[in-house]
Each structure stands twice: as structure tokens, then as C-alpha cells.
């Protein structure tokens, strides 16, 4: 009987070691995929204008598993091994809002098959382009002819969307508006004779490159069957000293209004506070305005 305590302790030790293995199992070493920023290339099947983009995130899948949304560039751990198909969707900040990150539906998904190994880092430089079935309603790059924003909605001939070669984002020209205390408000729409049918049930986005001293609003002008116009300014730009790009998601507004035809409108005004203007003048610069849908 004197050997029983020793036997009990031995059995207890074995059970304790087994319990530790169950509680703290050996961790699997992941493989890694390092995703560099996307590049946007031309699609020969569609004229989509400028290839400037603001793809800030990636939606990552390996095989049938969704791994998450990552800010680019991203080092993504993967608990799979062997040959696996990696799927990467370009992500953008919708409406310029940092908390609203979505897959941009008009950019193609990037696919690549990798041979994944634990601890190994595979690097991808994803490439995308506009989908061939995208419908580009207009591209305003201010490079030729009269700007499509030709309707003077504020009835002031001194405030209109003009063309400049002095402050340019791409190419030779950009669009600009100058406001001062005598002409403090600007409101323009696309050509009334060139309306757009958008309510076909698909996605609708407006892309804009911009640089501005003041807030700028973009919106839809609904044209009913009597020709009457109703304006909805739901999308805004904040002042920015350097050029930026924004993707406005117009889908919900088009679905809600459900009109047959639309114009695109843009408006801005000098900031006014405590009975006076807070700026003596302001400039708004725009480029590569694209209306695109499915």
C-alpha cells in the first residue's frame, strides 16, 4: 500500500499534462499574404476615362472563406495550406466617409492561385479595371468643348463652371468656380437636353476629383413627366487643400425617387456666419467627373 500515493501522483501528473494540452493546444502557424495597393488599368472594352483611383481597402477571400476587410497595404494571415485561390475585391470609402467602406462594384475582382505554406509570405500586387458591363453615362474631364454642367440654375451669368489650365489635376484643364462676396452662390446642372436614365435597378455612382476652399454639394435633379425639376443635394465635399477623389453612391437616392430621367447638379456658396461672409473669395476645382451605373 505504500506505493499507492506514488501511483496516485503519477496518474495525476499525466492527467494534468493532458488537460494542459486540451486547454492550450499547439497553435497553428499561418501562411501570410501581403497585399500591396491596387493598380487600375484600362479596359479595352470600355472607355472609362481617367485611371486615377482611391482604392483604400481590400475585401479578402481564400477559397470559400472570407478573411475580412483590410486597409492597404495589408499582411493577411491564412490558416490554409497548399494551392488556394485568393480573391481580392477593391474597397473604397463611399461618399468620402471613413466608416462606410464598400466593394466598388465597377472594379473587377483580382484572382490568384497561391501555394500557401505555414510561415511563408506571398506578395501580391493586385490589378483591377472597370468592368466591361459598366455603363458610363458621361465623363467630364474639361479637356474639350463646353462643359456638360451648362445649365445655369442660379441664373447668375457671373457664377458658372469654367475651364482653367492654371490649377490642373490631370491633362491640360480642370473645371473651376470662383466665388466672392458679390457673387457668393453657385448652382449648375448638367445639360437639360441630355438627361440620364438611372432607375434600372442597379448600382449608380458619381466619381469626382476635387480641390476646394469651401463645402460643395452634389445631387440629383429629378425630371418628372411634366418636365418639372426636383433637386436632392445629398452628397458633399469638405474643404481640401490638395486634390482628392470621392465616390458618391447614388443608388439609394435613385431607388427612392424612382424617376425616369435625371440631371446631375452641383452647388456651393461662400460660408456665412453672424451676418457676414467668413471668406472674401473661394475657389472650387473639379475634374474627372463620371456618372456610372449598371
C-alpha positions as CSV (number, residue, x, y, z in Angstrom):
1,X,0.0,0.0,0.0
2,X,2.9,2.3,0.4
3,X,3.2,2.5,-3.4
4,X,-0.3,3.9,-3.8
5,X,0.5,7.6,-3.1
6,X,3.3,7.4,-5.7
7,X,0.8,5.9,-8.2
8,X,-1.8,8.5,-7.5
9,X,0.7,11.3,-8.0
10,X,1.9,9.8,-11.3
11,X,-1.6,9.4,-12.6
12,X,-2.5,13.0,-11.5
13,X,0.6,14.3,-13.3
14,X,-0.3,12.5,-16.6
15,X,-3.9,13.8,-16.4
16,X,-2.7,17.3,-15.6
17,X,-0.4,17.3,-18.7
18,X,-3.2,16.0,-20.8
19,X,-5.5,18.7,-19.6
20,X,-2.9,21.4,-20.4
21,X,-2.7,20.1,-23.9
22,X,-6.5,20.4,-24.2
23,X,-6.6,23.9,-22.7
24,X,-3.6,25.2,-24.5
25,X,-3.4,23.3,-27.8
26,X,-0.5,23.9,-30.1
27,X,-1.2,27.0,-32.2
28,X,-1.2,26.6,-35.9
29,X,1.3,28.7,-37.8
30,X,-0.4,30.7,-40.5
31,X,0.7,31.4,-44.0
32,X,0.7,35.1,-44.9
33,X,-0.5,37.0,-48.0
34,X,1.0,40.5,-48.3
35,X,-1.4,42.6,-50.5
36,X,0.1,45.8,-52.0
37,X,-2.1,48.7,-53.1
38,X,-4.2,48.1,-56.2
39,X,-3.3,49.5,-59.6
40,X,-6.1,50.4,-62.1
41,X,-5.6,49.6,-65.7
42,X,-7.5,50.4,-68.9
43,X,-10.1,48.0,-70.1
44,X,-10.2,47.9,-74.0
45,X,-13.9,47.1,-73.9
46,X,-15.0,50.3,-72.2
47,X,-14.0,54.0,-72.3
48,X,-13.9,54.9,-68.6
49,X,-11.6,58.0,-68.8
50,X,-9.1,58.7,-66.1
51,X,-7.4,55.8,-64.3
52,X,-6.9,57.7,-61.1
53,X,-8.5,55.8,-58.2
54,X,-8.8,55.8,-54.4
55,X,-8.9,52.2,-53.5
56,X,-8.1,52.2,-49.8
57,X,-9.1,48.7,-48.7
58,X,-9.3,45.1,-49.8
59,X,-12.0,42.5,-49.2
60,X,-10.1,39.3,-49.0
61,X,-11.2,35.7,-49.6
62,X,-9.2,32.5,-49.7
63,X,-11.0,29.5,-51.1
64,X,-14.6,29.9,-49.9
65,X,-13.5,31.7,-46.6
66,X,-14.0,35.4,-46.1
67,X,-10.9,36.7,-44.2
68,X,-12.0,40.2,-43.6
69,X,-11.6,43.8,-44.8
70,X,-8.1,45.3,-44.6
71,X,-6.6,48.7,-45.1
72,X,-3.9,48.7,-47.8
73,X,-1.2,47.6,-47.8
74,X,-2.2,44.6,-45.7
75,X,-0.4,41.5,-44.3
76,X,-3.2,38.9,-44.1
77,X,-2.8,35.6,-42.0
78,X,-4.3,32.5,-43.6
79,X,-4.8,29.2,-41.8
80,X,-5.0,27.2,-45.0
81,X,-2.2,25.3,-46.8
82,X,-1.4,24.1,-50.3
83,X,-2.8,25.5,-53.5
84,X,-5.6,28.0,-52.7
85,X,-7.4,30.6,-54.8
86,X,-7.1,34.1,-53.4
87,X,-9.8,36.6,-54.3
88,X,-9.4,40.3,-53.7
89,X,-12.2,42.9,-54.2
90,X,-11.2,46.6,-54.3
91,X,-12.7,48.6,-51.4
92,X,-13.5,52.3,-51.3
93,X,-14.8,54.8,-48.8
94,X,-18.3,55.5,-50.1
95,X,-19.2,59.2,-50.1
96,X,-15.8,60.0,-48.7
97,X,-16.9,58.7,-45.3
98,X,-14.2,56.7,-43.5
99,X,-16.6,54.4,-41.7
100,X,-18.5,53.5,-44.9
101,X,-16.2,51.0,-46.7
102,X,-17.7,49.0,-49.5
103,X,-16.6,47.0,-52.5
104,X,-16.6,49.3,-55.6
105,X,-18.9,47.4,-57.9
106,X,-17.5,48.7,-61.1
107,X,-13.9,47.5,-60.5
108,X,-13.1,43.9,-61.4
109,X,-12.1,41.3,-58.7
110,X,-8.5,40.2,-58.7
111,X,-7.8,36.4,-58.6
112,X,-4.6,34.5,-58.0
113,X,-3.8,30.9,-57.1
114,X,-1.0,30.6,-54.4
115,X,0.8,27.6,-52.9
116,X,0.5,28.5,-49.2
117,X,2.9,27.3,-46.6
118,X,3.0,28.0,-42.8
119,X,5.2,30.9,-42.0
120,X,5.7,31.8,-45.7
121,X,4.8,35.3,-47.0
122,X,3.4,35.5,-50.5
123,X,3.3,39.1,-52.0
124,X,0.5,40.1,-54.4
125,X,0.3,43.3,-56.5
126,X,-3.3,43.3,-57.4
127,X,-4.6,44.8,-60.7
128,X,-8.1,45.8,-61.5
129,X,-10.0,47.6,-64.2
130,X,-13.5,48.9,-64.9
131,X,-16.0,46.0,-65.6
132,X,-16.9,45.7,-69.3
133,X,-20.7,45.8,-68.4
134,X,-20.4,49.2,-66.7
135,X,-22.5,51.9,-68.3
136,X,-20.6,55.3,-68.3
137,X,-23.2,58.0,-68.8
138,X,-20.7,60.8,-69.1
139,X,-17.1,61.7,-68.3
140,X,-16.4,65.4,-67.7
141,X,-12.6,65.9,-67.8
142,X,-12.8,69.5,-69.1
143,X,-10.4,68.8,-71.9
144,X,-12.6,69.7,-74.9
145,X,-15.8,71.6,-75.7
146,X,-18.4,73.1,-73.5
147,X,-18.6,71.5,-70.0
148,X,-21.6,69.3,-69.6
149,X,-22.6,71.3,-66.5
150,X,-24.0,74.0,-68.7
151,X,-27.4,74.7,-67.1
152,X,-27.2,78.0,-65.1
153,X,-29.6,77.0,-62.2
154,X,-28.8,80.1,-60.1
155,X,-29.5,82.5,-63.1
156,X,-26.2,84.4,-62.4
157,X,-24.0,84.6,-65.5
158,X,-21.0,85.5,-63.3
159,X,-21.0,82.2,-61.5
160,X,-20.6,79.2,-63.7
161,X,-18.4,76.1,-64.1
162,X,-15.5,77.4,-66.2
163,X,-12.3,75.8,-67.5
164,X,-8.8,76.5,-66.3
165,X,-5.3,75.4,-67.2
166,X,-3.7,77.1,-64.1
167,X,-4.8,74.5,-61.5
168,X,-4.9,71.1,-63.1
169,X,-5.2,67.6,-61.7
170,X,-4.7,65.6,-65.0
171,X,-4.4,66.6,-68.6
172,X,-4.4,70.2,-69.7
173,X,-7.5,71.5,-67.9
174,X,-9.8,71.3,-64.9
175,X,-13.1,72.8,-64.1
176,X,-13.3,75.7,-61.6
177,X,-15.7,78.1,-60.0
178,X,-14.7,81.4,-58.3
179,X,-17.0,83.0,-55.7
180,X,-16.7,86.3,-53.9
181,X,-18.9,88.4,-51.7
182,X,-20.7,90.0,-54.7
183,X,-21.3,86.6,-56.4
184,X,-21.4,84.2,-53.4
185,X,-23.5,81.4,-54.7
186,X,-23.2,78.9,-57.5
187,X,-25.6,76.3,-58.7
188,X,-25.2,74.4,-62.0
189,X,-26.7,71.3,-63.6
190,X,-25.9,69.1,-66.5
191,X,-27.3,69.9,-69.9
192,X,-31.2,69.8,-69.6
193,X,-31.3,68.2,-73.1
194,X,-29.0,65.4,-72.0
195,X,-30.8,63.7,-69.1
196,X,-29.9,60.2,-67.8
197,X,-32.0,57.1,-67.2
198,X,-30.6,55.6,-64.0
199,X,-33.5,53.7,-62.3
200,X,-32.8,50.3,-63.8
201,X,-32.3,48.6,-60.5
202,X,-28.5,48.5,-60.5
203,X,-25.8,50.4,-58.8
204,X,-25.2,54.2,-59.5
205,X,-22.1,56.1,-58.6
206,X,-20.7,59.5,-59.3
207,X,-16.9,59.9,-59.2
208,X,-15.2,63.2,-58.6
209,X,-11.7,64.5,-58.3
210,X,-11.7,67.8,-56.4
211,X,-9.8,70.5,-54.5
212,X,-11.9,73.2,-52.8
213,X,-11.8,76.1,-50.3
214,X,-15.4,75.6,-49.3
215,X,-18.1,72.9,-48.9
216,X,-19.5,71.7,-52.2
217,X,-22.7,69.7,-52.7
218,X,-23.6,67.3,-55.5
219,X,-27.1,65.9,-56.1
220,X,-29.7,64.6,-58.4
221,X,-32.3,66.6,-60.3
222,X,-35.4,64.6,-60.9
223,X,-37.3,65.4,-64.0
224,X,-40.9,64.3,-63.9
225,X,-43.2,63.6,-66.8
226,X,-44.4,67.2,-66.9
227,X,-40.8,68.5,-67.2
228,X,-40.7,69.8,-63.6
229,X,-37.4,69.5,-61.8
230,X,-36.9,68.5,-58.1
231,X,-33.4,68.8,-56.6
232,X,-31.9,66.5,-54.0
233,X,-28.5,67.6,-52.7
234,X,-27.4,64.7,-50.5
235,X,-23.7,64.4,-51.2
236,X,-20.9,66.8,-50.1
237,X,-17.3,67.6,-50.3
238,X,-15.4,69.3,-47.5
239,X,-12.6,71.9,-48.0
240,X,-9.4,70.3,-49.0
241,X,-6.1,71.9,-50.0
242,X,-4.8,69.1,-52.2
243,X,-6.5,67.0,-54.9
244,X,-8.6,64.1,-53.7
245,X,-11.1,61.6,-55.1
246,X,-14.6,60.7,-53.9
247,X,-17.1,58.0,-54.9
248,X,-20.7,59.1,-54.3
249,X,-23.1,56.2,-54.0
250,X,-26.4,57.5,-55.6
251,X,-28.1,54.1,-55.6
252,X,-30.4,54.6,-52.7
253,X,-31.5,58.1,-53.8
254,X,-32.3,56.8,-57.3
255,X,-34.3,53.9,-55.9
256,X,-36.2,56.3,-53.5
257,X,-37.0,58.9,-56.1
258,X,-37.7,56.4,-58.9
259,X,-37.8,59.0,-61.7
260,X,-37.4,58.2,-65.4
261,X,-34.8,60.8,-66.0
262,X,-32.2,62.8,-64.0
263,X,-29.7,65.6,-64.2
264,X,-26.6,65.9,-62.0
265,X,-26.3,69.2,-60.2
266,X,-23.5,70.9,-58.2
267,X,-23.8,73.8,-55.8
268,X,-21.6,75.8,-53.4
269,X,-21.6,79.1,-51.5
270,X,-19.3,81.3,-49.5
271,X,-19.6,80.5,-45.8
272,X,-21.8,83.0,-44.0
273,X,-21.8,83.4,-40.2
274,X,-23.0,86.1,-37.8
275,X,-24.3,88.3,-40.6
276,X,-21.2,88.3,-42.7
277,X,-19.1,86.2,-45.1
278,X,-16.2,84.5,-43.4
279,X,-14.1,84.4,-46.7
280,X,-13.6,87.2,-49.2
281,X,-13.4,84.7,-52.1
282,X,-13.2,81.0,-52.6
283,X,-12.2,78.6,-55.4
284,X,-13.6,75.2,-56.3
285,X,-11.7,72.9,-58.7
286,X,-13.2,69.7,-60.2
287,X,-12.0,67.1,-62.6
288,X,-12.8,63.6,-64.0
289,X,-16.5,63.7,-63.0
290,X,-18.0,60.3,-64.0
291,X,-21.6,59.1,-63.8
292,X,-21.5,55.3,-64.0
293,X,-24.1,52.6,-63.4
294,X,-25.1,49.0,-64.3
